[in-house]
Amino acid sequence: MAKIVGGITTSHIPAIGNALSQGLRHDTYWERFFDGYTPVKEWLAKVKPDVAIVVANDHGLNFFLDTMPTFAMGTAQRYENADEGWGLKTLTGFDGDAPFSWHMIESLVADKFDMTICQEMRVDHGFVVPMTVLWGEHDKWPVKLVPLAVNTVQHPLPTAERCFELGKALRTAIESYGEDIKVVVVGTGGMSHQLQGERAGIIDTEFDIECIENIIHDPEKFTRLSNTEIMERAGTEGIETIMWMVMRGALTEKVKVVHKHYHAPISNTGAGVLVLENMEE
């Protein structure tokens, strides 16, 4: 049976991809940020997941404001990286796992989540930056990829509670799959930041650290926050932290913290990293 080996959270800021492609790993501005990923890479090398489910928001590559699904999952056997206007280096495409994707979609729909099915899907920085910062660059990626897109762009947005419940349904879907594969769930985005308006550049480190601790120890507390409350504290783009809740919902009630790291600012953003493992219930 399929097994969830753990969950990861990470920011997916485009500037990270540019820093990597420009060789700024040890630059004074970037070094502490990238040092936070060394234990994550070591953990991934140890557990060797077969598939990564990457939860991210689409940035206008597949969906635009005229057609914006709340939840969408890719079912392709291949996902190509495309230029989305950030000047990011275009990387090698990713192999998918179509049978696994279809199984999860059928299970999620049966669990009352009406998923948008994407038999073709390109991947933007929301997926590619996390893959690069976690696994490095490869001609042949060491894991298969399943993209799970969550709308954090066009209102109305799903709530933190709804995303947490999606994670629980995702766990049911994964663990009911008959193949013996190891799965890691990656929640991306955030943390506090805002890209426009009078509050552009806002970073609330206190909220970010509180958010990390709640996601680890008391995710139900985070689910009680409305989207308005989250954006008031974390900025309009800080709402991306609801995608971390999909990852957290896929894990057991109590989790083991393998690694946590927080750094600010990075490109006017608070950046957090978590690695969590399931504990026996």
C-alpha positions in Angstrom: 0.0 0.0 0.0 1.1 3.6 -0.5 2.6 5.3 2.5 3.0 8.9 3.4 6.6 9.3 4.6 6.1 12.9 5.7 5.2 16.5 4.8 7.3 19.6 3.9 6.4 23.2 3.7 8.4 25.8 1.8 8.1 29.2 0.2 8.0 29.3 -3.6 9.2 32.9 -4.2 10.5 33.4 -7.8 13.6 35.2 -6.5 14.7 31.9 -5.0 14.9 30.3 -8.5 16.8 33.3 -9.8 19.3 33.2 -6.9 20.0 29.5 -7.6 20.5 30.0 -11.3 22.8 33.0 -10.6 24.9 31.0 -8.2 24.0 33.1 -5.1 23.7 30.2 -2.7 26.5 31.5 -0.5 25.8 35.2 -1.0 25.4 37.1 2.3 21.8 37.9 1.6 20.8 34.3 0.7 23.1 32.0 2.7 21.1 31.7 5.9 18.0 31.1 3.9 19.5 28.3 1.9 21.2 26.8 5.0 17.7 26.1 6.2 17.2 23.5 3.5 20.3 21.4 4.1 18.5 19.2 6.7 15.5 18.9 4.4 17.7 17.6 1.6 19.4 15.1 4.0 16.0 13.9 5.1 14.8 13.4 1.5 18.0 11.5 0.7 17.3 9.2 3.6 13.5 8.5 3.1 13.7 8.5 -0.8 10.1 9.2 -1.7 8.8 7.9 -5.0 6.2 10.6 -5.5 5.8 14.2 -4.4 2.4 15.8 -4.3 3.1 19.5 -4.6 0.4 21.8 -3.4 0.7 25.3 -5.0 -1.4 28.0 -6.5 -1.3 28.6 -10.3 0.1 32.0 -11.3 -1.7 32.5 -14.6 0.0 29.7 -16.5 -2.9 27.2 -16.6 -5.8 29.3 -15.2 -6.6 33.0 -15.4 -9.2 35.1 -13.6 -12.0 34.1 -16.1 -11.7 30.4 -15.2 -10.2 29.7 -11.8 -10.9 26.2 -10.2 -10.8 26.0 -6.4 -8.9 22.7 -6.4 -7.3 21.1 -9.5 -5.1 18.0 -9.8 -2.9 17.0 -12.7 -3.3 13.5 -14.2 -0.6 13.7 -16.8 2.4 11.4 -17.3 4.6 14.5 -17.9 4.6 18.1 -16.7 6.7 20.7 -18.6 8.1 23.8 -17.0 7.1 26.9 -18.9 8.3 30.6 -18.9 5.7 32.6 -17.0 7.3 36.0 -17.3 9.6 36.1 -14.2 12.8 35.5 -16.1 13.3 32.2 -14.4 15.5 29.5 -15.9 13.3 26.9 -17.6 14.1 23.5 -16.1 13.7 19.9 -17.3 10.1 18.6 -17.2 8.8 16.2 -14.5 7.4 12.7 -14.9 4.0 12.3 -13.4 2.1 9.2 -12.2 -1.2 9.2 -14.0 -2.7 6.0 -12.4 -1.9 7.3 -8.9 -3.4 10.7 -9.8 -6.6 9.2 -11.2 -7.0 7.0 -8.0 -6.6 10.1 -5.8 -9.2 12.1 -7.9 -11.7 9.3 -7.7 -11.2 9.0 -4.0 -11.4 12.8 -3.4 -14.6 13.1 -5.4 -16.1 10.2 -3.5 -15.1 12.2 -0.4 -17.1 15.2 -1.6 -14.3 17.3 -3.1 -15.1 18.3 -6.6 -11.7 18.3 -8.2 -10.9 19.9 -11.6 -9.2 17.2 -13.7 -6.1 18.4 -15.7 -5.0 15.8 -18.2 -2.5 18.4 -19.5 -0.8 20.9 -17.1 2.3 23.1 -17.2 4.1 23.9 -14.0 5.2 27.4 -12.9 7.4 28.7 -10.1 4.9 27.5 -7.5 6.0 24.0 -8.3 9.4 24.3 -9.8 11.1 26.5 -7.1 10.2 24.1 -4.3 11.4 21.1 -6.4 14.7 22.9 -7.1 15.3 24.1 -3.5 14.5 20.6 -2.1 16.0 18.3 -4.7 18.4 20.5 -6.7 18.4 20.5 -10.5 18.3 17.3 -12.4 18.1 16.0 -16.0 16.0 13.2 -14.6 14.2 14.1 -11.4 14.4 11.5 -8.5 10.7 11.6 -7.8 7.5 11.7 -9.8 5.3 14.7 -9.5 1.6 15.2 -8.9 0.6 18.9 -8.9 -2.4 19.9 -6.8 -3.4 23.5 -7.5 -5.3 25.6 -4.8 -6.9 28.9 -5.7 -5.4 31.7 -3.6 -5.8 34.3 -6.3 -9.4 34.8 -7.3 -11.9 35.4 -4.5 -13.8 33.7 -3.0 -10.9 31.5 -1.8 -11.1 28.2 0.1 -10.7 28.6 3.8 -7.9 27.1 5.9 -10.4 24.7 7.4 -11.5 23.5 3.9 -7.8 23.0 2.9 -7.2 21.1 6.1 -10.1 18.8 5.3 -8.8 18.4 1.8 -5.6 17.1 3.3 -7.4 14.6 5.4 -9.2 13.3 2.3 -5.9 13.3 0.5 -4.5 11.0 3.1 -7.4 8.6 2.7 -6.8 8.6 -1.1 -3.1 8.0 -0.7 -3.3 5.2 1.8 -6.0 3.4 -0.2 -3.7 3.1 -3.2 -2.6 -0.5 -3.9 0.9 0.2 -5.1 3.8 0.1 -2.7 5.0 3.7 -3.1 6.4 6.3 -0.7 4.7 9.7 -0.9 5.7 13.1 0.4 3.2 16.0 0.5 4.7 19.4 -0.1 2.7 22.5 0.9 4.1 25.6 -0.7 3.7 29.4 -0.6 3.8 32.2 2.0 4.6 33.2 4.5 3.6 36.8 5.2 3.9 39.1 2.3 2.0 41.5 0.1 2.9 42.6 -3.4 0.7 45.6 -4.0 -1.2 48.5 -2.4 -0.4 50.6 0.7 0.7 47.5 2.7 3.1 46.2 0.0 6.2 44.7 1.7 4.4 43.8 5.0 6.1 41.0 7.0 4.7 39.9 10.3 7.3 37.7 11.8 5.3 37.1 15.0 2.4 35.8 13.0 4.6 33.7 10.8 6.2 31.9 13.8 2.8 31.6 15.5 1.5 30.1 12.3 4.4 27.5 12.1 3.8 26.4 15.7 0.0 26.1 15.2 0.4 24.1 12.0 2.7 21.7 13.9 0.9 21.4 17.2 -2.6 22.8 16.9 -3.8 23.0 13.2 -7.4 23.2 14.4 -6.5 26.6 15.9 -5.4 27.8 12.4 -8.6 26.5 10.8 -10.6 28.9 13.0 -9.0 31.9 11.3 -11.0 33.4 8.5 -9.3 34.4 5.3 -9.8 38.0 6.2 -8.0 37.5 9.6 -5.1 35.8 7.9 -4.7 38.5 5.3 -5.0 41.3 7.9 -2.0 39.8 9.7 0.0 38.2 6.9 -0.8 40.4 3.8 -2.9 39.5 0.8 -0.4 37.0 -0.5 0.2 35.6 3.0 -3.1 33.7 2.4 -0.9 31.1 0.6 -0.3 29.6 4.0 -3.7 27.8 3.7 -1.9 25.5 1.3 0.3 24.4 4.1 -2.9 23.1 5.7 -3.4 20.6 2.9 -0.1 19.1 3.8 -0.8 19.1 7.5 -4.2 17.5 7.0 -2.6 14.6 5.2 -0.6 13.8 8.3 -1.5 12.2 11.6 -2.9 14.3 14.5 0.4 14.3 16.3 3.6 14.7 14.2 7.3 14.5 14.8 9.2 17.7 13.9 12.3 16.7 11.9 13.2 20.2 11.0 11.9 23.8 11.2 13.5 27.0 10.0 12.3 30.6 9.5 14.1 33.5 7.9 13.0 37.1 6.9 13.2 39.0 4.8 13.7 37.1 1.5 12.4 39.2 -1.4 10.0 41.1 1.0 8.7 37.8 2.3 8.8 35.8 5.5 10.1 32.3 4.6 9.4 29.2 6.6 10.5 25.6 6.2 9.1 22.5 7.9 9.7 18.8 7.7 7.1 16.7 9.6 6.7 12.9 10.0 3.7 10.9 11.1 3.5 9.5 14.6 1.7 6.3 15.4 -2.0 7.0 16.4 
